[in-house]
């Protein structure tokens, strides 16, 4: 299991360790974060985030 560190700049810089194979929304919710979402699959973009550094891998 490959883990990544995610830092939420708009949440006071809170950092979370997440599994890169799981949806970010699910991983953060499992750690107690309450984030906005509408559809849970990315179609409505309510849960969209801005990547400040790093790379995105959207393979399913």
ChimeraX commands (.cxc) that place a marker at each C-alpha (Angstrom):
marker #1 position 0.00,0.00,0.00 radius 0.5
marker #1 position 1.53,3.31,-1.10 radius 0.5
marker #1 position 0.71,6.24,1.14 radius 0.5
marker #1 position 0.84,9.94,0.34 radius 0.5
marker #1 position 0.79,12.97,2.62 radius 0.5
marker #1 position -1.98,15.41,1.72 radius 0.5
marker #1 position -1.92,18.92,3.23 radius 0.5
marker #1 position -5.09,21.01,3.12 radius 0.5
marker #1 position -4.04,24.66,2.87 radius 0.5
marker #1 position -7.62,25.87,3.44 radius 0.5
marker #1 position -7.89,23.80,6.64 radius 0.5
marker #1 position -5.04,25.44,8.55 radius 0.5
marker #1 position -2.41,23.29,6.85 radius 0.5
marker #1 position -3.76,20.05,8.34 radius 0.5
marker #1 position -1.91,17.01,6.93 radius 0.5
marker #1 position -3.29,13.53,6.32 radius 0.5
marker #1 position -1.71,10.23,5.28 radius 0.5
marker #1 position -3.80,8.65,2.52 radius 0.5
marker #1 position -3.67,5.51,0.37 radius 0.5
marker #1 position -3.01,6.57,-3.23 radius 0.5
marker #1 position -5.38,3.86,-4.50 radius 0.5
marker #1 position -8.46,5.27,-2.73 radius 0.5
marker #1 position -10.50,8.32,-3.66 radius 0.5
marker #1 position -9.17,11.34,-1.79 radius 0.5
marker #1 position -12.64,12.32,-0.55 radius 0.5
marker #1 position -13.17,8.86,1.00 radius 0.5
marker #1 position -9.71,8.81,2.58 radius 0.5
marker #1 position -10.11,12.24,4.17 radius 0.5
marker #1 position -13.64,11.51,5.42 radius 0.5
marker #1 position -12.35,8.30,7.06 radius 0.5
marker #1 position -9.96,10.51,9.04 radius 0.5
marker #1 position -12.70,12.84,10.27 radius 0.5
marker #1 position -12.64,15.59,7.64 radius 0.5
marker #1 position -16.01,16.93,6.54 radius 0.5
marker #1 position -15.66,18.12,2.94 radius 0.5
marker #1 position -18.24,19.32,0.39 radius 0.5
marker #1 position -19.42,16.89,-2.28 radius 0.5
marker #1 position -22.47,16.37,-4.45 radius 0.5
marker #1 position -22.19,13.14,-6.39 radius 0.5
marker #1 position -19.21,11.14,-4.97 radius 0.5
marker #1 position -17.77,10.34,-8.44 radius 0.5
marker #1 position -16.36,13.71,-9.58 radius 0.5
marker #1 position -19.03,14.63,-12.10 radius 0.5
marker #1 position -20.45,17.68,-10.32 radius 0.5
marker #1 position -17.02,19.01,-9.19 radius 0.5
marker #1 position -18.36,20.11,-5.77 radius 0.5
marker #1 position -15.35,18.38,-4.22 radius 0.5
marker #1 position -12.80,19.87,-6.66 radius 0.5
marker #1 position -9.44,20.82,-5.17 radius 0.5
marker #1 position -6.47,22.84,-6.38 radius 0.5
marker #1 position -3.14,21.03,-6.53 radius 0.5
marker #1 position -0.38,23.35,-5.29 radius 0.5
marker #1 position 2.55,20.93,-5.63 radius 0.5
marker #1 position 3.00,17.35,-6.83 radius 0.5
marker #1 position 1.24,15.36,-9.53 radius 0.5
marker #1 position -2.22,13.89,-10.05 radius 0.5
marker #1 position -2.72,10.22,-11.00 radius 0.5
marker #1 position -6.36,9.63,-11.95 radius 0.5
marker #1 position -6.07,6.01,-13.03 radius 0.5
marker #1 position -8.92,3.92,-11.65 radius 0.5
marker link #1:1,2 radius 0.2
marker link #1:2,3 radius 0.2
marker link #1:3,4 radius 0.2
marker link #1:4,5 radius 0.2
marker link #1:5,6 radius 0.2
marker link #1:6,7 radius 0.2
marker link #1:7,8 radius 0.2
marker link #1:8,9 radius 0.2
marker link #1:9,10 radius 0.2
marker link #1:10,11 radius 0.2
marker link #1:11,12 radius 0.2
marker link #1:12,13 radius 0.2
marker link #1:13,14 radius 0.2
marker link #1:14,15 radius 0.2
marker link #1:15,16 radius 0.2
marker link #1:16,17 radius 0.2
marker link #1:17,18 radius 0.2
marker link #1:18,19 radius 0.2
marker link #1:19,20 radius 0.2
marker link #1:20,21 radius 0.2
marker link #1:21,22 radius 0.2
marker link #1:22,23 radius 0.2
marker link #1:23,24 radius 0.2
marker link #1:24,25 radius 0.2
marker link #1:25,26 radius 0.2
marker link #1:26,27 radius 0.2
marker link #1:27,28 radius 0.2
marker link #1:28,29 radius 0.2
marker link #1:29,30 radius 0.2
marker link #1:30,31 radius 0.2
marker link #1:31,32 radius 0.2
marker link #1:32,33 radius 0.2
marker link #1:33,34 radius 0.2
marker link #1:34,35 radius 0.2
marker link #1:35,36 radius 0.2
marker link #1:36,37 radius 0.2
marker link #1:37,38 radius 0.2
marker link #1:38,39 radius 0.2
marker link #1:39,40 radius 0.2
marker link #1:40,41 radius 0.2
marker link #1:41,42 radius 0.2
marker link #1:42,43 radius 0.2
marker link #1:43,44 radius 0.2
marker link #1:44,45 radius 0.2
marker link #1:45,46 radius 0.2
marker link #1:46,47 radius 0.2
marker link #1:47,48 radius 0.2
marker link #1:48,49 radius 0.2
marker link #1:49,50 radius 0.2
marker link #1:50,51 radius 0.2
marker link #1:51,52 radius 0.2
marker link #1:52,53 radius 0.2
marker link #1:53,54 radius 0.2
marker link #1:54,55 radius 0.2
marker link #1:55,56 radius 0.2
marker link #1:56,57 radius 0.2
marker link #1:57,58 radius 0.2
marker link #1:58,59 radius 0.2
marker link #1:59,60 radius 0.2
view
